[in-house]
Amino acid sequence: MFYWEKKGLVFNPAECKERPFWRWNFAQGENAVVMDDFIRVYYCCREKPDAYGRTISRVSFVDLDKGDPMQVIRVCDKPVLELGETGTFDEFGTYPFSVVKSGEKLYGYYGGVTRCESVPFLVSIGCAVSEDGGESFQKIGKGPVLTASLHEPFMICSPKVRIYDGQWYLFYSAGKVWTKGEGRPEICYKLRMAVSGDGINWKKCGRNLLEDKLGSLESQACGDVTFCNGKYHMFYCYRNHTDFRTNPDNAYRIGYASSYDLIHWTREDEKAGIDISKNDGEWDRHMVAYPNVFLSCGKTYMLYLGDEVGKMGFGLAELKGELL
């Protein structure tokens, strides 16, 4: 058995002394890359809302002390990825961001946001490459590498990329349906996977990876996979379809599933080993979401988001026990 020991809140952009308009609040879609001397955590922040309440998400990073990942040693002072041009799929935001090393390069996969009329937004997945150690990323083109298609007609989002035995695996969420109630339209999305030999050309597997737990309109996101003890372990988040923003009972929780072939998964959320905090006033009292698992200095850690999906930043937990 295993569980995650919470270490606390690591970084909240709103608490920085110098707060530029583009890094006003939120630290979402966090993804750790272990460097030689530090841990770099890419995250997506939001700029200060305009007069209509609209905002744009951008990618930046903080560096953490390798010996003590609770210590922030650098806050990047600029976005690492430019927004798209007028009319492109990523004109109005980049969120979330997943980075993987391949040779001397870093490949970053991100959700590009398009504003819409009948629904609030659409998302497709783009790719950018860094050749300067992750200080900046350049897009490989103006279009996405994975987008809506015949059997996945809605948004394609929440990329998480891993490379196993030379094969690239992209775990993502595909929109199933938009529903319209009395309030804003809501999207339901499911975890899926695509494979590639080069990280650019992807073949969708065309099936949901997990069975539903909360009914057919359950949403699933951020399938982060790690390999340990001859098995693949996936941590992800899931929520109810409506009333999830303010009702803790319907908000995101972190789940767990395992697989021997990356195709067939056994869902066992009771083994996830992490849940909301029980004390009032805690930053993760109402939800835990968007897990990212990484190994550093012989220890396994998880980055994760708390209330309002990262409005107050991201936190850290350390694995106790072993993934079996």
C-alpha positions as CSV (number, residue, x, y, z in Angstrom):
1,M,0.0,0.0,0.0
2,F,1.0,3.6,-0.5
3,Y,-0.2,7.1,0.3
4,W,0.9,10.7,-0.4
5,E,2.2,12.8,2.5
6,K,1.3,16.4,1.8
7,K,4.1,18.9,2.2
8,G,2.1,22.0,1.6
9,L,1.5,24.9,-0.9
10,V,4.6,25.5,-3.0
11,F,3.8,28.5,-5.2
12,N,1.0,31.0,-5.5
13,P,1.6,33.8,-8.1
14,A,-0.8,36.2,-6.3
15,E,1.7,36.2,-3.3
16,C,4.6,37.4,-5.4
17,K,5.8,41.0,-4.6
18,E,6.1,41.8,-8.2
19,R,3.0,40.7,-10.0
20,P,2.8,41.6,-13.7
21,F,-0.6,41.6,-15.5
22,W,0.1,38.3,-17.3
23,R,0.9,36.5,-14.0
24,W,-2.0,37.8,-12.0
25,N,-3.2,34.6,-10.3
26,F,-3.6,30.8,-10.8
27,A,-0.8,28.3,-11.2
28,Q,-2.5,25.5,-13.2
29,G,-1.5,22.5,-15.3
30,E,1.8,22.1,-13.4
31,N,4.5,19.8,-14.8
32,A,7.9,19.1,-13.3
33,V,11.1,18.5,-15.3
34,V,14.1,17.4,-13.2
35,M,17.3,19.2,-14.3
36,D,20.8,18.6,-13.2
37,D,20.8,21.2,-10.4
38,F,17.1,22.0,-9.8
39,I,13.5,21.0,-10.5
40,R,11.7,23.2,-13.1
41,V,8.0,23.4,-12.8
42,Y,6.1,24.7,-15.7
43,Y,2.6,26.1,-14.9
44,C,-0.1,28.1,-16.5
45,C,-1.1,31.5,-15.0
46,R,-3.9,33.9,-15.9
47,E,-3.5,37.5,-16.7
48,K,-5.6,40.2,-14.9
49,P,-9.2,40.0,-16.2
50,D,-10.4,42.6,-18.6
51,A,-13.5,44.8,-18.1
52,Y,-15.7,41.9,-19.3
53,G,-14.1,39.4,-16.9
54,R,-12.2,37.6,-19.6
55,T,-8.7,36.4,-19.1
56,I,-5.9,34.6,-21.0
57,S,-3.7,31.8,-19.7
58,R,0.1,31.8,-20.3
59,V,2.9,29.3,-19.6
60,S,5.8,30.2,-17.3
61,F,7.9,28.3,-14.7
62,V,9.5,28.3,-11.3
63,D,12.6,26.5,-10.3
64,L,12.6,24.5,-7.0
65,D,15.5,23.4,-4.8
66,K,16.4,19.8,-5.7
67,G,17.2,19.0,-2.1
68,D,14.0,20.7,-0.8
69,P,11.3,21.0,-3.4
70,M,9.3,23.2,-1.1
71,Q,11.8,26.0,-1.7
72,V,11.3,28.2,-4.8
73,I,14.7,29.5,-6.0
74,R,13.7,31.3,-9.1
75,V,10.5,32.7,-10.6
76,C,10.6,33.2,-14.3
77,D,9.8,36.8,-15.3
78,K,8.2,36.1,-18.7
79,P,6.0,33.6,-20.5
80,V,8.0,30.9,-22.2
81,L,5.5,30.4,-25.1
82,E,3.9,33.1,-27.3
83,L,0.1,33.2,-27.9
84,G,-1.1,32.3,-31.4
85,E,-1.8,34.8,-34.2
86,T,-5.2,36.1,-35.0
87,G,-7.5,33.3,-36.0
88,T,-5.2,30.5,-34.8
89,F,-6.3,27.8,-32.4
90,D,-4.2,29.2,-29.5
91,E,-4.9,32.9,-29.9
92,F,-6.7,33.2,-26.5
93,G,-4.6,31.0,-24.2
94,T,-2.2,28.1,-23.6
95,Y,-3.3,25.7,-20.9
96,P,-2.2,23.2,-19.6
97,F,1.4,22.4,-20.5
98,S,3.2,19.0,-20.5
99,V,7.0,18.7,-21.1
100,V,9.1,15.7,-22.0
101,K,12.8,15.3,-22.8
102,S,14.0,13.8,-26.0
103,G,17.7,13.9,-26.7
104,E,18.9,17.5,-26.2
105,K,15.5,19.0,-26.7
106,L,12.4,19.6,-24.6
107,Y,9.0,19.0,-26.2
108,G,6.1,21.0,-24.7
109,Y,2.5,20.0,-25.5
110,Y,-0.2,22.5,-24.6
111,G,-3.9,23.1,-24.9
112,G,-4.6,26.1,-27.2
113,V,-7.8,28.0,-26.4
114,T,-10.2,29.4,-29.0
115,R,-13.1,31.6,-27.9
116,C,-16.5,30.7,-29.2
117,E,-20.1,31.9,-29.6
118,S,-22.4,29.1,-28.5
119,V,-20.0,27.6,-25.9
120,P,-17.3,29.4,-23.9
121,F,-14.3,27.9,-25.6
122,L,-12.7,25.1,-27.7
123,V,-9.3,23.5,-27.2
124,S,-6.8,21.7,-29.4
125,I,-3.3,20.4,-28.6
126,G,-0.2,22.1,-29.9
127,C,3.5,21.3,-29.8
128,A,6.5,23.6,-29.1
129,V,10.2,22.7,-28.8
130,S,12.9,24.2,-26.6
131,E,16.6,24.1,-27.6
132,D,17.8,26.4,-24.8
133,G,17.3,24.2,-21.8
134,G,13.6,25.0,-21.3
135,E,14.0,28.8,-21.0
136,S,11.7,29.3,-24.1
137,F,9.7,27.2,-26.5
138,Q,9.1,27.7,-30.2
139,K,6.0,26.3,-31.9
140,I,6.5,23.7,-34.6
141,G,3.8,25.3,-36.6
142,K,0.7,27.5,-36.5
143,G,-1.7,24.6,-36.2
144,P,-2.3,21.8,-33.6
145,V,-0.9,18.3,-33.6
146,L,-4.1,16.9,-32.2
147,T,-7.6,18.3,-32.7
148,A,-11.3,17.5,-33.1
149,S,-12.1,14.8,-35.6
150,L,-14.9,12.7,-37.0
151,H,-15.4,10.6,-33.8
152,E,-14.0,13.2,-31.4
153,P,-15.9,16.3,-32.5
154,F,-15.5,18.5,-29.5
155,M,-12.4,19.8,-27.6
156,I,-9.2,17.9,-27.3
157,C,-7.4,19.0,-24.1
158,S,-5.3,18.3,-21.0
159,P,-2.2,16.7,-22.7
160,K,0.2,14.6,-20.7
161,V,3.1,13.0,-22.6
162,R,5.4,10.1,-21.7
163,I,8.0,8.1,-23.7
164,Y,8.4,4.4,-23.1
165,D,10.8,2.2,-25.2
166,G,11.0,4.8,-27.9
167,Q,7.3,5.1,-28.3
168,W,5.5,8.4,-27.5
169,Y,2.2,8.3,-25.6
170,L,-0.1,11.3,-25.3
171,F,-2.8,11.0,-22.7
172,Y,-5.5,13.6,-23.2
173,S,-9.2,14.4,-22.6
174,A,-11.7,14.3,-25.4
175,G,-15.0,16.2,-25.2
176,K,-18.0,13.9,-25.2
177,V,-20.9,16.4,-25.1
178,W,-21.8,20.0,-24.3
179,T,-24.9,20.3,-22.2
180,K,-27.0,23.5,-21.7
181,G,-28.8,24.1,-18.4
182,E,-29.9,27.2,-16.8
183,G,-26.4,28.6,-16.5
184,R,-23.4,28.4,-18.8
185,P,-22.9,25.3,-21.1
186,E,-20.8,22.6,-19.6
187,I,-18.5,20.1,-21.3
188,C,-18.1,16.4,-20.4
189,Y,-14.7,14.9,-21.3
190,K,-13.1,11.5,-21.1
191,L,-9.5,10.2,-20.8
192,R,-8.1,8.8,-24.1
193,M,-4.7,8.1,-25.6
194,A,-2.7,8.6,-28.8
195,V,0.6,7.1,-29.9
196,S,3.4,8.4,-32.0
197,G,6.9,7.4,-33.2
198,D,8.2,11.0,-33.4
199,G,6.0,13.1,-31.1
200,I,4.6,15.0,-34.0
201,N,2.3,12.6,-36.0
202,W,-0.2,11.0,-33.6
203,K,-2.6,8.1,-34.0
204,K,-5.6,8.2,-31.8
205,C,-6.5,4.9,-30.1
206,G,-10.2,5.9,-30.3
207,R,-11.5,4.6,-27.0
208,N,-12.0,5.7,-23.4
209,L,-9.4,4.5,-21.0
210,L,-11.5,4.4,-17.8
211,E,-14.9,3.2,-16.8
212,D,-17.2,5.9,-15.4
213,K,-17.6,6.1,-11.6
214,L,-19.9,9.1,-11.3
215,G,-22.2,8.3,-14.2
216,S,-22.0,8.8,-17.9
217,L,-21.4,12.6,-17.6
218,E,-18.4,12.2,-15.3
219,S,-15.4,14.2,-16.6
220,Q,-11.8,12.9,-16.4
221,A,-8.6,14.8,-17.0
222,C,-4.8,14.9,-16.6
223,G,-3.9,11.3,-17.0
224,D,-0.3,11.3,-15.7
225,V,1.4,7.9,-16.1
226,T,4.5,6.5,-14.4
227,F,6.1,3.0,-14.7
228,C,7.1,1.2,-11.6
229,N,7.6,-2.5,-10.6
230,G,6.6,-3.9,-14.0
231,K,3.3,-1.9,-14.2
232,Y,2.0,1.4,-15.4
233,H,0.4,3.6,-12.7
234,M,-1.9,6.5,-13.7
235,F,-3.0,9.3,-11.5
236,Y,-5.7,11.6,-12.9
237,C,-8.6,13.8,-11.7
238,Y,-12.4,13.4,-12.1
239,R,-15.5,15.4,-11.2
240,N,-19.2,15.6,-11.5
241,H,-20.7,17.3,-14.5
242,T,-22.5,20.2,-12.8
243,D,-22.2,22.3,-9.6
244,F,-18.5,21.4,-9.3
245,R,-17.1,24.9,-9.0
246,T,-18.6,25.8,-5.6
247,N,-19.9,22.4,-4.3
248,P,-17.0,20.4,-2.7
249,D,-19.0,17.2,-3.1
250,N,-19.0,17.5,-6.9
251,A,-15.5,19.0,-7.3
252,Y,-12.3,17.3,-8.6
253,R,-10.7,14.4,-6.8
254,I,-7.6,12.5,-7.7
255,G,-8.0,8.9,-8.9
256,Y,-5.8,6.0,-9.6
257,A,-5.7,3.2,-12.2
258,S,-3.1,0.6,-13.3
259,S,-2.3,-1.2,-16.5
260,Y,0.2,-3.7,-18.0
261,D,-0.2,-2.5,-21.6
262,L,-1.3,1.2,-21.4
263,I,-4.5,0.2,-23.2
264,H,-6.5,-1.7,-20.6
265,W,-6.8,0.0,-17.2
266,T,-8.1,-1.2,-13.8
267,R,-9.6,1.8,-12.0
268,E,-9.2,1.8,-8.2
269,D,-9.7,5.3,-7.0
270,E,-9.7,4.2,-3.3
271,K,-6.0,3.5,-3.7
272,A,-5.1,7.0,-4.9
273,G,-3.7,7.8,-1.5
274,I,-4.6,11.5,-1.5
275,D,-7.7,13.5,-0.8
276,I,-8.9,17.0,0.2
277,S,-7.7,18.4,3.5
278,K,-10.0,18.1,6.4
279,N,-9.2,21.5,8.1
280,D,-11.2,24.6,7.3
281,G,-9.2,27.3,5.6
282,E,-6.7,25.0,3.9
283,W,-5.9,25.8,0.3
284,D,-7.0,22.3,-0.8
285,R,-10.1,21.9,1.4
286,H,-12.6,21.6,-1.4
287,M,-10.7,19.9,-4.2
288,V,-7.5,18.2,-5.4
289,A,-6.8,18.0,-9.1
290,Y,-4.3,17.8,-12.0
291,P,-1.6,15.5,-10.5
292,N,1.9,15.3,-11.9
293,V,4.2,12.6,-10.6
294,F,8.0,12.8,-10.8
295,L,11.1,11.2,-9.3
296,S,14.0,13.3,-7.8
297,C,16.9,12.3,-5.6
298,G,15.5,8.9,-5.0
299,K,12.1,10.1,-3.9
300,T,8.7,10.2,-5.7
301,Y,6.7,13.4,-5.6
302,M,3.3,14.6,-6.8
303,L,2.5,18.1,-7.7
304,Y,-1.2,18.9,-7.5
305,L,-3.8,21.7,-7.5
306,G,-6.2,22.7,-4.8
307,D,-9.4,24.8,-4.6
308,E,-10.8,26.5,-7.7
309,V,-8.4,24.4,-9.9
310,G,-5.2,26.2,-8.9
311,K,-6.4,29.7,-8.1
312,M,-4.1,29.7,-5.1
313,G,-1.3,27.8,-6.7
314,F,0.1,24.2,-6.6
315,G,1.3,22.0,-3.8
316,L,3.6,19.1,-3.2
317,A,3.2,15.6,-1.8
318,E,5.7,12.8,-1.2
319,L,5.0,9.1,-1.9
320,K,5.1,6.9,1.2
321,G,5.2,3.2,0.5
322,E,5.7,1.8,-3.0
323,L,3.7,1.6,-6.2
324,L,3.0,-2.1,-6.7
